[in-house]
Amino acid sequence: INNLSPSTRSSLLEEFRANRDKRWTIKELHGYIIEFSGDQHGSRFIQQQLEEVGDDEKQQVFQEIVPHKTDDLIRDVFGNYVIQKFFEFGTPTQKDILAKAVNEQIVDLSLQIYGCRVVQKAIEYISEDQQADFIHRLEPHILTCVKDAHGNHVIQKLVEVVKPERLTFLPLLADHILDVATHPYGCRVLQRCLERLPDRYTRSLLEAIHRYTVELMQDQYGNYVIQFILEQGHDGDKAIVISHIQGNLVNLAHHKYASNVCEKALICTDSANRELLINEMMDLLPPNNESPILIMAKDQYANYVLQRALSVVDGEQKDLFFNDVKSMLAVLRRSTTTYYRPLVSSTFVSQ
């Protein structure tokens, strides 16, 4: 279909494109619905009309599309929007017919750039039983969809719209948690589950995540899942994450991705745990009594954790911590690294 070139457009479509100020009607497009749906301007006109016209005009459009051109339009850059409008404004019968057509090819459509948008729109407007049919067809291919640039949006839409008790694929995500959480799209799906679903439906996911907390902190994508728990999770789940950082903060702060988790922990934890974490930066390290502050200030990642600690420390610990940092500045100025420089110019330290 696609946007037709002037040489292949019908005279009607050419006239329509040239005279868009004219008050066109759906009836004038009889026999040309497919061509207009595949044209940028024609598609937009049909979409607008489907929002306004009566059932007779909708049926005129529908019968030119179904059944022979349904799949073509669903997969088309402009045609897919016409199908989406039918899910929003079509009659119950039309929606039912389209839902069955989508369900027959739901895996392929979910993995296709325009088809996935139609599937997402369908999920919003079809019945609960039809949603369950979609999930039943997708379930053997859930991991493929989760890890696909287009399919992951379909799974996220299911999580957002479908009743949690019908999301029968959640145990599969828990069983493959490391694979999902460390994937660029999988980590987004997991975060959507944790954000939208009640605790009893996410508990198995969280228990699986907790088994790999340290590995996920250090992963390019998994660290976002752990940060999400620190930001929006229940206190008990936050406490489990914090427990994996405590006693290991200085090491984790040196890691490219785990350092982000350390910063988030300093921001999101309670004052008691924050004090314990900052104490780790102040306690000298055996066997040579090295200063964690000095070590962290010289590191390209850990220096950000140190700066974050300076911005959140409070109470009696604040003066002690500031003094410890200031006492290291003379040593730092003699070093060849430049990572410490934000500490020197920091309003916290230069006061």
N, C-alpha and C positions, 0 to 999 in steps of 0.2 A: 504494500500500500504506500506508505510514507508520503512525503510532500512531493506531489507530482510536478514534473517540469512542464513549462508552457507547451511543449510539443506533444505531450501526452494527456493534457487536461481536456475534458469535454468542453464544448462551447458553453454549457450551462455554468460550469465551475469558473470558467474564464469570465463570464458575465457577472457572476456573483462576486468574484474578487475585484472586478473593476467598478462595481456599483454597490458597495456595501452600505451606502446611505439609504438605499431603497429598503422598504419594509418587506423583507422576504418572509415566506411562510414555509413550514415543514412540507405542506402538500406540494409545493412547487419543486421539491427535491425528489419526488417520487421516481424511483428507478436509479437514483444517483446517491443514495445514502452511504454506500460503502466508499465511493470516491470522495465524497465530502468529509467523511469521518477520517480519512487518511490525509486530509489537507489541514494545515494548521488553522486557517481561518474558517474553513468549513466545519471542522470539528468543534471549534469554539462556539459557532452558531448553533449547532445541534445540541451541544451541552446546555446552552442558555434556553433553548426551546423546551428541552425535556423538563426543565424546572417549572415551566409555565403552562404548557399545553395540556389538553385533556387526554383521557385514556385512548381515544380513537387515533389521535395523532401519534401517541407513543407506540401504539400497536403498528402503525404504518412503518415507523422506523424499525421497530423490533423485528417485524417479519422479513425485512430485507437483510437483516443481520443473521438471524437464527434460522436454521442451524449451521449453514454452510460457511459463513464468514465470521463466526464467533471467535474462533481461535486466532484468526488473522488479526482481528481488531484488538483482542486482548494483548497481543504481543507487539502492537504497533505504537510508535512514538506518540502519535496523536489519537489514534483509534482507541487506545486503552482508556482515555478519559470519557469517551462515550459510554463504554461498558460500565465504568465506575458510576456514571450518572444514573444508569438503570438500577444499580443497587440502591442508590439514594432515593430516586423518584419514580422508579418503575412500579407497575402493579404487583401485587403479591404473586400472581402466576408468573410474570416475567422474571421476578427475582428468583423464584423457585427453579425455573428452567435454567437460568444462568448459573445458579449455585451448583446444580447437577453437572453442568458443562465444566465448570471450574474444578469441581471435585474429581472428575475423571482424569484430569491432567495436573492435579494440584502440586505434585512434586516438581515437575518440569516448569510449571508456571512460577512457582515460588523461587526458582533459581534463575529466572529470566528478568532482565532489568525492568521491563514494563509489566510483565505478568505478575510480578510480586506486588505491584501497587494495586492491581485489581484484586488479588487475593486478600490483601490487607483491608481494602474497602468492603469486600464481601463479608469478611469476618465481623465487621461492625454492624451489618444490617441483616444478616440471615438469622434463622431461628437457632435456639440452643441445640436442637437435635442435629441441625446441619453443621453447626460448629463442631459437634462431637464427631460427625462423619469426616470433616476435614482432618481432625486430629488423628482419627483412626487410620486414614490414608497416609498421613505424614509420619506417623510414629516409627515405622521401620527406617525412616530416613532422617530422623530428628538431628543426629549429629552432623550429617551432611548439610542440612539447612542452617544449623547453628553456626557452622564454620564457613558459610557462604556470604559473599558481600551483599547479596539480595535476600537470600533465605533467612538470614538472621532477623531481618525486620519483620518477616512473617511470624516467626516464633515470638518476638517481642510483642507483636500485636495480639497474639493469642493470650499471652500473659496479662496484657492490659485489659482485655475485653471479656474473655471467657471466665465463667465461674471456676474458682480454684479447684473444686472437686472434680472437674472434668479435664484438668491438665494432667492426664495420665502419664505424660512423658517425664515428669519431674524426677522420679527415681532413677531414670536413665542418666539424667544430668549428674545426679549425685554419684552414680557408679563410675562416671568418667570425669570427675571433678577437675583433676589436674590437667587433663587434655583440654577441657572447656575453658577453665580459668586462665590458662596461659595462651589462649588464642585471641587475636585482635578483635574478632567479632564475638567469640564465645564469652569473653569477659564482660561484654556489654549485655548479653542476654542474662548472665548471672546477676549482674547489678539490677537489671529490670525486675527479675524475680524477687530479689531481696527488697527492692523498693516497693513493689506493688502487692505482694502476697502476704496474707496473715502468717503469723509465726508458725502455726502447726503445719503449714505447707512448705515452709523454708527450713524447718529444723533439720531435716536430713541433709540439705545442701550445706548448711552452716557446720554441722558436725563433720561433714566430709572436708570442708574448707579448713577447719581447725586442725585436721590431721597433717596438713601441708602448709601451715602458716608461714614458717620460715622460708620454705622454698618459694612460695608465692610472693613474699615480700621482695625477693631478689629477682623476680621475673619482670620482664618488660611490660607485660600486660597484667599478670597476676597481682602486681602491687596495687593496681587500681581497685581490685576487689577488696583487698585488705584495707585500703584507705576508706572505701565505702563503709565497711563495717565500723571503723573508728568514727566516721562522721555521723552515720545514721543508724547504726546497729543498737541492739539492746545492751544494757549495761553489762550483763553477763558475758556477752560475746566480745564486747570491747575489752573486758578484763582479761579474757583468754589471749587476745592479741597482745595486750600490754605485757602479760606474763612472759611471752616469748621474746619481747624486747629487753625486759629487765635483766640485767646481768650481761647483756650482749650489745648494749647500745653503741658503745664506741666502735666495735667491729662493724655493726650494721650501718652505722653512719658513713663509713668509708665506701659503701656500695652505691653504685649509680642509681639503682631503683629503690633499694631498701632505705636509703637516706630520705627519700620522699615520705616513706611510711613513718620514719622516726620523727620527722617534722610534724606530720599529721598527729602522731601520738602526743607530742608536746602540746599541741593546740587543743586536742579533743578530750584528753584524759582529765580526771579530777585532780584537785590541788595536791592531794596526798601522793598520788602516783607520779605526778609531775615533779614533785620534790625529790622522790627517789631516783627518777631518771636523771635529773640535773646533778644530783649527788654523784652519780657515776662519772660525770665529767670533771668533778672536783677531786675525786679520790685518786691518789697516785697509783700508778700501775706497777705491779711487781714484774720482774725482779729488780729493776733498776730505778724504781720510784719515778718513772716518767710521768709527765703531766698530760692527761688526756686533752686538756685545752690546747696545749702546744701542738700535740699531734693532729688534732682535728683542725686547728686553724691553718695548718699547712696543706691540708688535703682539699682537692677540687670539689668533693662532695660533702665531706664532713663539716667543712667551714659553714655551709648553709644551715646545718643542724645546730651548730654553735650559735650562729646569728639568731636562729629561731628561739633558742633557749633564752638568749638575752632579752628577747622581746616579750616572753611570757613569764619569766621568773618573777616571783612576788614574795611578799612577807619578809621574814627575817633572813631568808636565803638570798634575797636579792643583793644586798650589800656585799655579802660574802662572795657571791659568784662574780659580781662586777669587779671586786678587788682582785680576785684570782685572775681574771682575764687581763686586767690592767697590768698586773705584775709580769705578765708574759709578753707584753708588747715590745719591750726593749730587746728581748731575745728574738722576737719575730722580725723586727726591723733589720736585724743582722742576717736574716736568712735570705736565700736566693728566690724563694717562692713568692708569688704575689697574691696568693689566695686569701691571705689574712687581711689584706688592705681594707676591705669593707669594715672590719672590726675597728680599725684605727679611726676611720671617718665616722663611725657610728655615733649617733648622739648619745647612745647609752654609755659608751665607754669614754667619750671625750668630755663628759660633764665634769 
